[in-house]
Amino acid sequence: MTIEQQIKAVIRDVNDFPKPGIVFKDITPILKHPGLCNDIAEEYVKRLNGVKIDEVAAIESRGFLFGMMIAHKLNVPFVPIRKKGKLPYKTIEQAYNLEYGQATLEVHADAIEEGKIVLIHDDLLATGGTIDAAAKLIEKLGAKVGAISFLVELDFLKGRERLLPHSDRIISLVNYQ
């Protein structure tokens, strides 16, 4: 069984969450399977195929689940990207649009050194707005987005197209048409 088949067998669909008409792809059942979690982290490293990564940045909160594991496997630092007001030290921020308003992401101003190559990780790629904002934060710090990874990609929302200006190395383990 492929890694995609293993993951799809465990992901739970939750109808009408967070609002009517949405089918939410719940990844939390994966966490009950430590062997699968390890295999997922290994698969990201394999798909990076030797691409140099200096740091892994992940987006609050589900992005942290595998982002930290990937950083550990690569033996590189982990950088949390959080919602506005959640980080205790000096931050830089990037606002972005949501379907229903606006949100802001922050990262510590000293989190990534200029010139570093960063993998950005999140659990799911939908329209790409959150990852686009995260990539802009990384670039504001003078670093380069070397790759972007997701557990799940919703192909029909075409979020990948929005991310190509930041990196052409986009890794998704599970795709839904």
C-alpha positions as CSV (number, residue, x, y, z in Angstrom):
1,M,0.0,0.0,0.0
2,T,1.4,3.5,-0.9
3,I,1.9,6.2,1.7
4,E,-1.1,8.1,0.1
5,Q,-3.3,5.0,0.4
6,Q,-2.3,4.5,4.0
7,I,-3.0,8.2,4.9
8,K,-6.3,8.2,3.1
9,A,-7.4,5.1,4.9
10,V,-7.0,7.0,8.2
11,I,-8.2,10.5,7.4
12,R,-11.7,11.2,8.6
13,D,-14.2,13.3,6.7
14,V,-16.3,15.6,8.9
15,N,-19.3,17.0,7.1
16,D,-20.5,20.6,7.6
17,F,-17.4,21.6,9.5
18,P,-16.4,24.4,10.1
19,K,-19.5,25.5,8.2
20,P,-22.4,24.0,6.2
21,G,-21.3,22.5,2.9
22,I,-17.7,22.0,3.8
23,V,-16.2,18.5,4.1
24,F,-13.3,18.8,6.6
25,K,-10.4,16.5,6.2
26,D,-9.5,15.6,9.8
27,I,-5.9,14.4,10.1
28,T,-6.0,13.8,13.9
29,P,-6.8,10.0,13.5
30,I,-3.3,9.7,11.9
31,L,-1.8,10.6,15.3
32,K,-3.1,7.2,16.7
33,H,-0.6,5.5,14.5
34,P,3.0,6.2,15.5
35,G,4.4,4.0,12.8
36,L,2.5,5.9,10.1
37,C,3.5,9.2,11.6
38,N,7.2,8.1,11.3
39,D,6.6,6.9,7.8
40,I,5.1,10.3,6.8
41,A,8.1,12.2,8.2
42,E,10.4,9.8,6.3
43,E,8.4,10.3,3.1
44,Y,8.9,14.1,3.3
45,V,12.6,13.7,3.6
46,K,12.7,11.2,0.7
47,R,10.7,13.5,-1.5
48,L,13.0,16.4,-0.7
49,N,15.5,14.3,-2.6
50,G,18.6,15.9,-1.3
51,V,17.4,19.5,-1.5
52,K,19.4,21.6,1.0
53,I,17.1,22.8,3.8
54,D,18.6,24.9,6.7
55,E,15.4,25.2,8.7
56,V,11.8,24.0,8.8
57,A,9.0,26.6,9.5
58,A,5.5,25.4,10.2
59,I,2.2,27.0,10.6
60,E,0.1,26.9,13.8
61,S,-1.2,24.5,14.9
62,R,-1.6,21.3,12.8
63,G,1.5,22.2,10.8
64,F,3.5,21.8,13.9
65,L,2.6,18.1,14.2
66,F,4.7,17.0,11.3
67,G,6.8,20.1,10.9
68,M,8.7,19.4,14.0
69,M,9.2,15.7,13.0
70,I,10.6,16.8,9.6
71,A,13.0,19.2,11.3
72,H,14.1,16.4,13.6
73,K,14.6,14.0,10.7
74,L,16.6,16.6,8.8
75,N,18.5,17.6,12.0
76,V,17.7,21.3,11.4
77,P,16.0,24.0,13.6
78,F,12.2,24.3,13.8
79,V,10.6,27.7,13.5
80,P,7.0,28.2,14.6
81,I,4.8,30.6,12.6
82,R,1.8,31.6,14.7
83,K,-1.3,33.7,14.7
84,K,-0.9,37.3,15.7
85,G,-0.3,37.9,19.4
86,K,0.9,34.3,20.3
87,L,4.7,34.8,20.2
88,P,6.4,36.4,23.2
89,Y,9.3,38.2,21.6
90,K,9.8,40.8,18.9
91,T,8.0,39.7,15.7
92,I,7.4,40.6,12.1
93,E,3.9,40.0,10.6
94,Q,2.1,39.4,7.4
95,A,-1.6,40.0,6.9
96,Y,-3.6,37.9,4.4
97,N,-7.2,37.6,3.3
98,L,-9.6,34.9,4.3
99,E,-13.0,34.1,2.8
100,Y,-14.7,35.9,5.7
101,G,-12.1,38.6,6.6
102,Q,-8.4,39.0,7.3
103,A,-5.9,37.3,9.5
104,T,-2.2,37.9,10.4
105,L,0.7,35.5,10.9
106,E,3.8,36.3,12.9
107,V,7.3,34.9,13.3
108,H,10.0,36.0,15.7
109,A,12.2,38.6,14.1
110,D,15.4,36.6,14.9
111,A,13.9,33.2,13.9
112,I,15.7,32.7,10.6
113,E,19.1,34.2,9.5
114,E,19.4,35.9,6.2
115,G,20.3,33.6,3.3
116,K,18.9,30.4,4.9
117,I,16.9,28.0,2.9
118,V,13.6,27.1,4.5
119,L,11.0,24.3,4.1
120,I,7.5,25.6,5.0
121,H,5.1,22.9,6.2
122,D,1.4,22.9,6.9
123,D,-1.2,20.2,7.1
124,L,-3.4,21.2,4.2
125,L,-3.2,23.3,1.0
126,A,-6.6,24.8,0.0
127,T,-6.5,28.2,-1.6
128,G,-2.9,28.9,-0.5
129,G,-3.4,32.2,1.3
130,T,-1.9,31.1,4.6
131,I,1.2,29.6,3.0
132,D,1.6,32.6,0.8
133,A,1.6,34.8,3.9
134,A,4.1,32.5,5.6
135,A,6.4,32.5,2.5
136,K,6.3,36.3,2.5
137,L,7.4,36.3,6.2
138,I,10.3,34.0,5.4
139,E,11.3,36.3,2.5
140,K,11.0,39.4,4.7
141,L,13.7,37.9,6.9
142,G,16.0,37.6,3.9
143,A,15.7,33.8,3.7
144,K,14.6,31.7,0.7
145,V,11.7,29.2,0.5
146,G,13.4,26.1,-0.7
147,A,10.3,23.9,-0.6
148,I,6.8,23.8,0.7
149,S,5.1,20.6,2.0
150,F,1.6,19.5,3.0
151,L,0.0,16.4,4.2
152,V,-3.2,17.0,2.1
153,E,-3.7,19.1,-1.0
154,L,-7.2,20.0,-2.3
155,D,-6.3,20.2,-6.0
156,F,-9.7,21.6,-7.1
157,L,-9.0,24.9,-5.2
158,K,-5.8,25.5,-7.2
159,G,-3.7,26.8,-4.2
160,R,-0.5,25.4,-5.7
161,E,-0.6,28.1,-8.4
162,R,-0.5,30.8,-5.8
163,L,2.7,29.3,-4.3
164,L,4.8,28.8,-7.4
165,P,6.3,32.3,-7.2
166,H,7.9,31.3,-3.8
167,S,9.0,27.7,-4.8
168,D,8.5,25.2,-7.5
169,R,9.2,22.3,-5.1
170,I,5.8,21.6,-3.6
171,I,5.3,18.3,-1.9
172,S,1.8,16.9,-1.0
173,L,1.5,13.3,0.2
174,V,-2.3,13.1,-0.4
175,N,-4.3,14.8,-3.2
176,Y,-8.0,15.1,-3.5
177,Q,-9.4,16.1,-6.9
